[in-house]
């Protein structure tokens, strides 16, 4: 199963109503064979602009982020169900990329001066091979009686 991240914007409600809306979303994930890994509550904040959903204009909302695993074939049904929920203002699902493995590093390499590190030396070599400056300098005797780049 793939790892997904779902930012949710819920309309401003009381705490029990917010919990009920989150339970509906979580139940939708569980019914489709998904597993919720983490729920982040970002709090209740004013929206950056007037958002309208279900013919109502919202100026304040509760923000949540759900991290979950789910089969990709069931995701379209879930998004359709979220689109019908009257308490959700916005909901999107993004696929999280796997974290890259950290590069092994030793204490000795960290204590070297930057100019002595192999990565920096490789970059310095690449930079020395590249051309610097303009390839065609502007000449004062080009036939123009003014400098074209001055305002």
C-alpha positions as CSV (number, residue, x, y, z in Angstrom):
1,X,0.0,0.0,0.0
2,X,1.2,3.5,-0.8
3,X,1.6,6.3,1.7
4,X,-0.7,9.3,1.3
5,X,-1.0,12.7,3.0
6,X,-4.5,14.3,3.1
7,X,-4.8,18.0,4.1
8,X,-8.4,18.7,5.3
9,X,-10.1,22.0,5.8
10,X,-13.2,21.6,8.0
11,X,-15.7,24.3,8.6
12,X,-15.6,26.0,12.0
13,X,-17.6,23.8,14.3
14,X,-17.8,22.8,18.0
15,X,-15.4,20.1,19.2
16,X,-17.9,17.2,19.1
17,X,-19.0,18.1,15.6
18,X,-15.3,18.3,14.5
19,X,-14.6,14.9,16.0
20,X,-17.7,13.4,14.2
21,X,-16.4,14.8,10.9
22,X,-13.0,13.3,11.4
23,X,-14.5,10.0,12.4
24,X,-16.5,10.0,9.1
25,X,-13.3,10.6,7.1
26,X,-11.4,7.9,9.2
27,X,-14.2,5.4,8.7
28,X,-14.1,6.0,4.9
29,X,-10.4,5.2,4.9
30,X,-10.8,2.1,7.1
31,X,-13.8,0.8,5.0
32,X,-11.5,0.8,1.9
33,X,-8.7,-1.1,3.6
34,X,-6.6,1.8,4.6
35,X,-4.6,2.4,7.8
36,X,-4.3,5.9,9.4
37,X,-0.7,6.5,10.6
38,X,-1.0,10.0,12.1
39,X,-3.4,12.9,12.4
40,X,-2.0,16.4,12.8
41,X,-4.2,19.2,14.1
42,X,-3.1,22.5,12.8
43,X,-5.8,24.4,14.7
44,X,-8.6,26.7,13.8
45,X,-7.5,29.7,11.8
46,X,-9.0,32.3,9.4
47,X,-8.9,31.2,5.8
48,X,-6.5,33.0,3.5
49,X,-9.5,34.1,1.4
50,X,-13.2,33.6,1.3
51,X,-13.9,29.9,0.6
52,X,-17.3,28.7,-0.5
53,X,-18.5,25.1,-0.1
54,X,-22.0,23.8,-0.3
55,X,-23.3,27.4,-1.1
56,X,-21.9,28.8,2.2
57,X,-19.0,31.2,2.4
58,X,-16.4,30.3,5.1
59,X,-13.9,32.8,6.6
60,X,-12.7,30.6,9.4
61,X,-11.8,26.9,9.3
62,X,-10.1,24.0,11.2
63,X,-7.0,22.5,9.5
64,X,-6.0,18.9,9.8
65,X,-3.5,16.6,8.0
66,X,-4.1,12.9,7.8
67,X,-1.2,10.5,7.0
68,X,-2.4,7.1,5.9
69,X,-1.7,4.0,3.8
70,X,-4.4,2.9,1.3
71,X,-4.7,0.9,-1.9
72,X,-4.6,3.3,-4.9
73,X,-7.6,1.6,-6.5
74,X,-10.0,2.6,-3.7
75,X,-8.9,6.2,-3.6
76,X,-11.3,7.6,-6.2
77,X,-14.3,6.3,-4.3
78,X,-13.0,7.8,-1.1
79,X,-12.4,11.2,-2.7
80,X,-15.9,11.2,-4.1
81,X,-17.3,10.5,-0.6
82,X,-15.3,13.3,0.8
83,X,-16.6,15.6,-1.9
84,X,-20.2,14.9,-0.7
85,X,-19.4,15.6,3.0
86,X,-21.0,19.0,4.0
87,X,-18.5,19.6,6.8
88,X,-15.4,19.5,4.5
89,X,-14.5,22.7,2.8
90,X,-11.4,21.4,1.0
91,X,-9.7,18.0,0.8
92,X,-6.9,16.8,-1.3
93,X,-4.8,13.6,-1.3
94,X,-1.1,13.7,-2.1
95,X,1.2,10.7,-2.4
96,X,4.2,10.9,-0.2
97,X,7.6,9.9,-1.6
98,X,9.7,7.5,0.3
99,X,12.4,9.2,2.3
100,X,15.9,8.8,0.9
101,X,18.4,6.9,3.0
102,X,20.8,9.1,4.8
103,X,24.3,9.4,3.3
104,X,26.8,7.5,5.5
105,X,29.2,10.0,7.0
106,X,32.1,9.6,9.5
107,X,33.2,12.0,12.1
108,X,36.5,12.4,10.4
109,X,34.9,13.6,7.2
110,X,32.8,16.1,9.1
111,X,35.8,17.6,10.8
112,X,37.6,18.3,7.6
113,X,37.9,21.9,6.3
114,X,35.3,22.5,3.5
115,X,38.1,22.9,0.9
116,X,39.5,19.5,1.8
117,X,36.2,17.6,1.5
118,X,35.9,15.4,-1.7
119,X,32.5,16.7,-2.6
120,X,33.7,20.3,-2.5
121,X,36.8,19.5,-4.5
122,X,34.6,17.9,-7.2
123,X,32.4,21.0,-7.3
124,X,35.5,23.3,-7.6
125,X,36.8,21.2,-10.5
126,X,33.5,21.4,-12.3
127,X,33.4,25.2,-11.8
128,X,37.0,25.7,-13.1
129,X,36.1,23.9,-16.3
130,X,33.1,26.2,-17.0
131,X,33.5,29.5,-19.0
132,X,33.1,32.6,-17.0
133,X,31.9,36.0,-18.2
134,X,30.3,37.0,-21.4
135,X,31.1,35.2,-24.6
136,X,30.6,38.3,-26.8
137,X,31.6,41.5,-25.0
138,X,30.0,44.8,-26.1
139,X,32.4,47.1,-27.9
140,X,32.1,50.8,-27.8
141,X,32.9,51.1,-31.5
142,X,29.8,49.0,-32.5
143,X,28.2,51.8,-34.5
144,X,25.8,52.8,-31.8
145,X,26.3,56.3,-30.5
146,X,24.7,55.4,-27.1
147,X,24.9,52.6,-24.5
148,X,21.8,50.5,-25.2
149,X,21.4,49.1,-21.7
150,X,21.3,52.4,-19.8
151,X,17.9,53.9,-19.0
